[in-house]
Amino acid sequence: MTVQAVSDIEKNDPSYLSDLRIVLLEENWNIDMAKTPSDNKVMLFRKNGTDYDCIVVKKMEHENHYNVTIPLPSTSGAYRTRIETAMDVYLYVTSFIEYYAETTLRSNNLLP
């Protein structure tokens, strides 16, 4: 086994998605159980106190990647992108929630 293969296995470790779930819950993103199937191929989080701000992480088994949809905090709508590994999903979404918090706090005049 090469070092590259070990690295790829680590990047696709599902614990990254479990860690992401914990981070989102800590940041007041609630799991929408009505739209999250038990097979864990889709995770849907809704921002507490909002109607339309959702983060969706969907595992595309047959294509071996994830589709990630994030809300656009400054306007209505969403952005979807394709991400190859669980680690990259974790990094992408955690960076987004930091941006989301800054943007929404600034737009609500809670930050200078």
C-alpha positions, 0 to 999 in steps of 0.5 A: 500500500502506498502513502497516497492510498492511506491518505485517500482513505483518511480523507474519506473517513466518515468520522469527518462527517460525524465531526461536521454534524457536531460542529453544525449542532454547536452552531445552532444548525438543526438536523431536519429529521423529516428530510434526513433518511436513516441511511446517512446518504443525505444530511440536511441542516436548517439554521435555527430561527430561519425558514430557508437557510439549509445545508445539504450534504448528499453522498453520491455513491455511484459517482463517489463524491458528495454534493453540498448545497449551502444557502446564500446568506446575503440573498435568497437562493443556494449554491451547490458544489461537488466535493470529492472527499469527506475531509474536504466536505468538513473543511468546506462547510466549516469555513462556510458557517464561519462566513455565514455567521459573520455575514448574518451578524454584520447584516443584523448590525451586530458587528461593526 
